[in-house]
């Protein structure tokens, strides 16, 4: 069993680590009075900030959920680490070598840093390996051609760290072993699997995008099929869940976007890695994407903390881009289902041609991508249009059904001052009297109030 980190080293790590810098990697802060900063708590949902830090004292406390502590406890809780792992992570950022108490066993040979740090380092080495392979391997030409056809040159590939996974299937595993990583570390990190003949690389013959956490550490990869004879039919493969990679909590591109998101108080959520690239290269530096999963509650929490999505501030702006097909509409309506979790106004951007941002950049250039985001329509408007579009508005029955389907959406608009205008707009779309729509919206509001009951534990707390 590993020994304890020496007490004096723990004290030195705490003294040298800036609580403000560490917290700012996860939360956008603003002044809360002399010597104090505040932001949205990373440990519970809230619409007004109750999370406070005092940098000079090195302490943090949330008046909403009651959590608090020092820089070590913050890292423990926000990154789900043990005390030792949190100290080791902070020490690594400081470039500080820790010593362990020999009387409690010392640190086992070959384990100078904890498991998480070892897995992070393995992914860093893997990312470098893949990036080098993209440039140097003859087989990688298909990957280079794929990028070039989509308007991405070598500089863009380097900016986003894109690489190539060799086709042989054992190259990365061999490279990691040569660098001192064990088979258990390689498989636990999701970089390889274990078969009857030993390790085999998780990704083979694919373009590879490194997925980084909010601090910039590589925690996983997304791999795109580029060869017709690839035995795995799925267009994209992503790293499976590991101790350092939870797809419900990671957004691709967030490490590059978080400063712009905080500065502009805007986030643009796109559907793929190449869409993030196209947006960033077009000047939309706030673009992020999910990694093999739907945009969910944990993603919302993360973005809200960074963009200061606070009820008592000027509205922030979140824009979702979707393909123009049925799947895109379904994804948009799923996002609308979680719209109440935002304090800000959410929007939807769908190109008239149905193209995604990457395709739009190819056909219309960077100005077309910027125009797509600038011309986004409010989420409620998109939801109503999508809903009424399912009905035959040329028949009386169809108009009545459309009205009944759209009324709950209008009734759910948080800003009551917008409801009369949407009521008139919907009446115009449906070709019915405003009073008829108003009555149906009021009825829908009463019904929703009756079914709402007591708030669930997962709902937002003010």
C-alpha positions in Angstrom: 0.0 0.0 0.0 1.3 3.4 -0.9 2.5 5.7 1.9 1.2 9.1 2.8 2.4 12.2 1.2 4.6 14.1 3.7 2.6 16.7 5.6 5.0 19.5 4.7 4.6 18.7 1.0 0.8 18.9 1.3 1.1 22.3 3.0 3.4 23.5 0.2 1.1 22.4 -2.5 -1.8 24.2 -0.8 0.3 27.3 -0.4 1.6 27.4 -3.9 -1.7 26.6 -5.7 -3.9 29.5 -6.7 -7.5 28.7 -5.6 -8.8 31.3 -8.0 -6.9 29.9 -11.0 -8.0 26.4 -10.2 -11.7 27.4 -9.8 -11.6 29.5 -13.0 -10.9 26.3 -15.0 -14.5 25.3 -14.1 -16.4 28.4 -13.1 -16.5 32.0 -14.5 -16.2 34.3 -11.5 -17.2 37.9 -10.9 -16.6 40.3 -8.0 -18.7 39.7 -4.8 -17.2 42.5 -2.8 -13.8 43.2 -1.3 -11.6 40.1 -1.4 -14.4 37.8 -2.6 -15.5 36.3 -5.9 -18.7 34.4 -6.9 -20.1 32.3 -9.6 -22.5 29.4 -10.3 -21.8 26.4 -8.0 -20.3 23.4 -9.8 -21.8 21.0 -7.3 -25.5 21.9 -7.6 -27.9 23.6 -10.0 -28.8 27.2 -9.4 -29.9 30.2 -11.3 -28.3 32.9 -9.1 -24.7 32.5 -7.9 -24.1 31.3 -4.3 -20.7 29.8 -4.8 -18.0 32.1 -3.2 -14.2 32.0 -3.0 -11.8 34.2 -1.0 -8.5 33.9 -2.9 -6.4 35.5 -0.2 -7.6 33.0 2.4 -7.6 30.1 0.0 -11.2 29.1 0.9 -14.4 28.4 -1.0 -18.0 28.0 0.2 -21.4 27.6 -1.4 -24.2 29.1 0.5 -26.7 27.1 -1.6 -25.6 23.5 -1.0 -23.3 24.1 2.0 -20.1 22.6 0.5 -16.8 24.3 1.2 -13.1 23.8 1.8 -9.7 24.6 0.4 -8.1 24.2 -3.0 -7.4 20.5 -2.4 -11.0 19.7 -1.4 -12.2 21.6 -4.5 -10.1 19.5 -6.8 -11.2 16.4 -5.0 -14.9 17.1 -5.4 -14.9 18.7 -8.9 -12.7 16.0 -10.5 -13.9 13.1 -8.3 -10.4 12.3 -6.9 -9.1 10.9 -3.6 -7.1 13.3 -1.4 -3.8 11.8 -2.6 -4.8 12.1 -6.2 -5.9 15.7 -5.8 -2.6 16.7 -4.2 -0.7 14.8 -6.9 -2.7 16.6 -9.6 -2.0 20.0 -8.1 1.7 19.2 -7.6 2.0 18.1 -11.2 0.7 21.5 -12.4 3.2 23.2 -10.2 6.0 21.0 -11.5 6.6 19.9 -7.9 7.9 16.5 -6.9 6.3 15.0 -3.9 7.9 12.9 -1.2 6.2 10.1 0.7 6.5 9.0 4.3 8.8 5.9 4.3 7.3 4.8 7.6 4.0 4.1 5.9 5.5 2.2 3.0 6.6 5.0 0.7 5.4 5.1 -2.9 5.7 1.8 -4.7 8.4 1.7 -7.4 7.1 2.9 -10.8 4.2 4.7 -9.2 5.6 8.2 -8.8 2.2 9.6 -9.7 -1.3 8.4 -9.2 -3.5 6.3 -11.5 -5.4 9.3 -13.0 -2.1 11.1 -13.8 -0.7 7.9 -15.4 -3.8 7.6 -17.6 -3.7 11.2 -18.5 0.0 10.9 -19.5 -0.8 7.8 -21.5 -3.4 9.7 -23.5 -1.0 12.6 -24.0 1.6 10.2 -25.5 -1.1 8.5 -27.6 -2.2 11.9 -29.0 1.4 12.7 -30.0 1.7 9.3 -31.6 -1.4 9.6 -33.6 -0.5 13.2 -34.8 2.9 12.1 -35.9 1.4 9.1 -37.8 -1.0 11.4 -39.7 1.9 13.3 -41.1 4.4 10.5 -41.7 2.6 7.2 -42.5 1.8 6.3 -46.1 -1.5 4.8 -45.1 -2.5 8.1 -43.5 -2.9 9.6 -46.9 -6.6 8.7 -46.9 -6.9 10.7 -43.7 -5.1 13.7 -45.1 -7.3 13.6 -48.2 -10.4 13.4 -46.1 -9.4 16.6 -44.3 -8.3 18.4 -47.4 -11.6 17.6 -49.2 -13.4 19.3 -46.3 -11.2 22.4 -46.4 -8.9 21.6 -43.5 -5.2 22.0 -44.1 -2.2 20.8 -42.1 -2.3 23.9 -39.8 -5.9 23.1 -38.9 -5.1 19.5 -38.2 -2.3 20.6 -35.9 -4.5 23.2 -34.2 -7.0 20.5 -33.2 -4.4 17.7 -32.7 -5.9 15.4 -35.3 -4.1 12.1 -35.8 -4.2 8.8 -37.6 -4.5 5.4 -36.0 -2.3 2.9 -37.9 -4.1 0.0 -39.5 -1.8 -2.8 -38.1 -3.6 -2.7 -34.8 -0.8 -3.1 -32.3 1.4 0.0 -33.1 0.1 2.2 -30.3 0.1 -0.5 -27.7 3.7 -1.3 -28.5 4.7 2.4 -28.4 3.0 2.8 -25.0 4.8 -0.2 -23.6 8.1 1.2 -24.8 7.2 4.4 -22.9 6.8 2.4 -19.7 3.0 2.0 -19.5 1.7 -1.3 -18.2 -0.9 -3.4 -20.1 -3.4 -2.7 -17.3 -2.9 1.1 -17.7 -3.3 0.9 -21.5 -6.5 -1.2 -21.3 -8.0 0.7 -18.3 -7.6 4.0 -20.3 -9.5 2.5 -23.2 -6.6 2.8 -25.6 -6.4 -0.9 -26.3 -8.4 -4.1 -25.7 -7.2 -7.5 -24.5 -7.6 -10.5 -26.8 -6.3 -14.1 -26.8 -3.1 -13.0 -28.5 -2.5 -10.0 -26.2 -3.3 -6.3 -26.6 -4.9 -4.8 -29.7 -5.3 -1.1 -30.4 -8.8 0.3 -29.8 -8.7 2.4 -33.0 -7.3 1.1 -36.2 -7.1 2.7 -39.6 -9.1 5.8 -38.6 -8.7 9.6 -38.3 -8.5 10.4 -34.7 -9.6 13.5 -32.7 -8.2 13.9 -29.2 -11.0 14.7 -26.7 -9.8 17.0 -23.9 -11.4 17.9 -20.6 -12.1 21.4 -19.5 -8.5 21.8 -18.2 -7.0 20.7 -21.5 -5.9 17.2 -20.6 -6.6 14.5 -23.3 -9.0 12.0 -21.8 -10.3 10.1 -24.8 -10.5 10.0 -28.6 -13.1 10.1 -31.3 -12.2 8.1 -34.5 -13.7 8.4 -37.9 -14.0 5.6 -40.5 -12.1 6.5 -43.7 -11.4 3.1 -45.4 -14.2 1.2 -47.2 -12.9 -2.2 -45.9 -13.0 -1.1 -42.3 -14.7 -4.1 -40.6 -16.5 -1.8 -38.1 -19.4 -0.2 -39.9 -19.9 2.6 -37.4 -18.8 5.9 -39.0 -17.5 7.2 -35.6 -16.1 5.3 -32.6 -15.4 7.0 -29.3 -13.5 6.0 -26.3 -15.6 3.9 -23.9 -16.3 5.1 -20.4 -13.1 5.0 -18.3 -11.9 6.4 -15.0 -11.0 9.7 -16.7 -13.6 9.9 -19.5 -17.3 10.3 -18.9 -19.0 11.2 -22.2 -22.0 12.8 -20.4 -19.6 15.4 -18.8 -17.3 16.2 -21.7 -17.7 18.6 -24.6 -15.4 18.5 -27.5 -13.6 21.8 -28.1 -14.5 23.2 -24.6 -10.8 23.6 -23.7 -10.4 25.9 -26.7 -13.7 27.6 -26.3 -14.1 28.4 -22.6 -12.4 31.7 -22.7 -14.5 33.0 -25.6 -17.7 31.5 -24.0 -16.9 33.3 -20.8 -16.1 36.6 -22.6 -19.0 36.6 -25.0 -21.5 34.8 -22.8 -22.4 32.7 -25.7 -22.1 29.0 -26.5 -22.7 27.3 -29.9 -23.5 23.6 -29.7 -22.9 21.7 -32.9 -23.1 18.0 -33.8 -19.6 16.9 -34.8 -15.9 17.3 -34.6 -15.6 18.8 -38.1 -18.4 21.2 -37.3 -16.5 22.5 -34.3 -13.4 23.0 -36.5 -15.4 24.7 -39.2 -17.0 27.1 -36.7 -13.7 28.0 -35.0 -11.9 28.5 -38.3 -14.8 30.8 -39.3 -14.5 33.0 -36.2 -17.1 31.3 -34.1 -14.8 30.5 -31.2 -17.6 29.4 -28.8 -18.4 26.2 -30.6 -18.5 22.8 -28.8 -19.9 19.4 -29.5 -20.9 16.3 -27.6 -18.9 13.1 -27.9 -21.0 10.2 -29.1 -24.0 11.1 -26.9 -27.0 13.4 -26.8 -26.6 16.9 -25.3 -27.7 16.4 -21.7 -28.1 17.9 -18.2 -24.4 17.6 -17.2 -23.4 19.5 -20.4 -25.9 22.2 -19.6 -24.5 22.6 -16.1 -21.0 22.9 -17.4 -21.8 25.6 -20.0 -24.0 27.6 -17.6 -21.1 27.9 -15.1 -18.7 29.1 -17.8 -21.1 31.5 -19.6 -22.5 32.9 -16.3 -26.0 31.9 -17.2 -27.4 33.8 -14.2 -31.0 35.0 -13.7 -29.9 38.4 -12.4 -27.6 39.2 -15.3 -28.3 40.2 -18.9 -29.3 37.1 -20.8 -26.6 34.9 -22.2 -27.1 33.1 -25.5 -26.8 29.5 -26.4 -27.2 28.4 -30.1 -27.9 24.8 -31.2 -27.1 23.9 -34.8 -28.9 20.8 -36.2 -29.1 19.2 -39.6 -32.3 19.9 -41.5 -33.5 16.3 -41.6 -35.9 14.4 -39.4 -33.1 13.4 -37.0 -32.0 17.0 -36.7 -35.6 18.1 -35.8 -35.8 15.3 -33.3 -32.5 16.4 -31.7 -33.8 20.0 -31.6 -37.0 19.0 -29.8 -34.9 17.0 -27.3 -32.9 20.1 -26.6 -36.1 22.1 -26.2 -37.3 19.6 -23.6 -34.4 20.8 -21.4 -34.8 24.5 -22.2 -36.2 25.4 -18.8 -32.8 24.6 -17.2 -31.3 27.7 -18.9 -31.7 31.2 -17.5 -30.6 32.5 -20.9 -32.4 32.5 -24.2 -31.7 29.5 -26.4 -31.7 29.5 -30.2 -31.7 27.1 -33.1 -29.7 27.5 -36.3 -30.6 25.4 -39.3 -29.2 26.2 -42.7 -31.9 26.6 -45.4 -30.0 24.0 -47.5 -29.9 21.6 -44.5 -26.1 21.7 -44.4 -24.1 21.3 -41.3 -21.4 24.0 -40.4 -18.7 22.0 -42.1 -20.6 21.5 -45.3 -21.7 25.2 -45.2 -18.1 26.4 -44.9 -17.2 24.3 -48.0 -20.1 25.6 -50.1 -20.5 29.2 -48.9 -17.2 30.0 -47.1 -16.6 31.3 -43.6 -19.1 34.2 -43.9 -21.9 31.6 -44.4 -21.1 29.9 -41.1 -21.1 33.2 -39.3 -24.4 34.1 -40.9 -25.9 30.8 -39.8 -25.2 31.5 -36.1 -26.2 35.2 -36.4 -29.5 34.3 -38.0 -30.5 31.7 -35.4 -34.2 31.8 -34.3 -35.4 31.4 -30.7 -35.8 27.9 -29.6 -39.5 28.4 -28.8 -40.2 29.6 -32.4 -38.4 26.6 -33.8 -40.2 24.2 -31.5 -43.6 25.6 -32.4 -42.9 25.6 -36.2 -41.6 22.0 -35.9 -44.7 20.9 -33.9 -47.3 22.5 -36.1 -45.5 21.3 -39.2 -46.7 17.8 -38.4 -50.3 18.7 -39.1 -52.4 19.4 -42.1 -53.2 23.1 -41.7 -55.5 23.1 -44.7 -58.2 21.3 -42.7 -60.1 22.4 -39.7 -59.2 19.3 -37.8 -55.6 19.7 -38.5 -55.5 23.3 -37.3 -57.3 22.4 -34.1 -54.8 19.6 -33.5 -51.9 21.8 -34.2 -53.2 24.5 -31.8 -53.5 21.9 -29.0 -50.0 20.7 -29.7 -48.5 24.2 -29.8 -50.3 25.7 -26.9 -48.2 24.0 -24.1 -45.0 25.2 -25.8 -46.2 28.8 -25.7 -47.5 28.4 -22.2 -44.0 27.2 -21.1 -42.2 30.4 -22.2 -40.5 31.7 -19.1 -40.7 35.3 -20.1 -44.4 36.1 -19.7 -44.0 39.3 -21.7 -43.2 37.2 -24.8 -46.3 35.0 -24.6 -48.8 37.5 -26.1 -46.5 38.1 -29.1 -46.0 34.4 -29.6 -49.8 33.9 -29.2 -50.4 36.3 -32.1 -47.7 34.7 -34.2 -49.0 31.2 -33.7 -52.5 32.4 -34.6 -51.2 33.8 -37.8 -49.3 30.6 -38.7 -52.5 28.5 -38.0 -55.0 30.9 -39.5 -57.2 31.0 -36.4 -58.3 33.8 -34.1 -55.9 35.2 -31.5 -58.5 34.7 -28.8 -58.8 31.0 -29.6 -55.0 30.6 -29.3 -54.9 32.7 -26.1 -57.6 30.5 -24.5 -55.9 27.3 -25.4 -52.5 28.6 -24.1 -54.2 29.6 -20.8 -55.8 26.1 -20.5 -52.4 24.5 -21.2 -50.8 26.6 -18.5 -53.4 25.6 -15.9 -53.0 21.9 -16.8 -49.2 22.2 -16.5 -49.5 23.8 -13.1 -51.8 21.0 -11.8 -49.3 18.3 -12.9 -46.2 20.2 -11.8 -46.6 19.3 -8.1 -43.6 19.5 -5.9 -40.3 20.2 -7.6 -38.1 17.1 -8.2 -34.7 16.9 -6.4 -33.0 17.3 -9.8 -34.7 20.6 -10.6 -32.9 23.9 -10.5 -32.6 25.7 -7.1 -32.5 29.4 -7.0 
